[in-house]
Amino acid sequence: MFEGDNYVTISLVLPARSKVQQDLQPDAYVIFPWRTDLRPKSVKVKDLALYPAVKAMTDDMEARWSEVPKAVMDFLLCCCVLDPRFRTLAWPGASPEMRVQGLQAFKSAFQLQWSITPEEKAHQAAQEKQASESAADSVVESEEEEQPRKKMKSAEEKALRLTDARYQTVSAVDFFASSQPAAVPYITAIAHSTQDGPVYKKTADEEIQEYLSLPVLNMATNALEWWKAHHHQYPRLARMARQYLATPATSACVERFFSAAGLAFDDLRQAMAEGNLEDLMWAKFNYVNIRNQTKIN
């Protein structure tokens, strides 16, 4: 269950732990599929000869889970919330305190890092840059206005200054300042990028509320495929889900990769270049996908 590399595993940790704890309770019934002579729900865990060993195992598991740091537990709960199958944190054995902690951790993490999309961050950065440049231009203009103006050398220049409407509102220094022509196109570009760029109709809070109100999906649902199909509907949450749900529950798949690399780079292949080894490992682990894709086409 936790060793797969083609499906989400990190969100299965807490539900599986609760399931194991439930099935190993003293009054839980034991199922023997191979014993056709036993009536259903006729044997309890406490009736087994191995019950002392089972009790020791469950106590050890409880002790280990009690030492899990709060940050790790919050991360696991966030992964469960981001999995549409366990979004409500309502699997059997989940306590109300766990649900409250999970929703708080999820909302805190979302507001801290994921409530703003990259497009919104870029737009905010552009606005801040525009504001800083406008402030810098204002400082330059004020300094230039404080400088003494040179007297006109001829009556024609004085007359031009009095009759030309352009010079009645702005001085020549300000009019021909290098920053003025560049400021207008820059502001226009920001306005167009704001109007033509991606517009998200939902706020971050609305996105969370709508996602949390969805019906619970069955276990056959592929969480990654679900987010791929709904990433336009929940753009912020989809980015967060890709980050969290990509975490493997165990290091088994990584260890398998290193074991395969060790077998490929044996004594007879010590002169193999790094690039060749990388290509060999890629072909080895993607052969099945390529073969299935070829059959489909």
Order of alpha helices (4+ residues) and beta strands (2+ residues): alpha-alpha-alpha-alpha-alpha-alpha-alpha-alpha-alpha-alpha-alpha-alpha-alpha-alpha
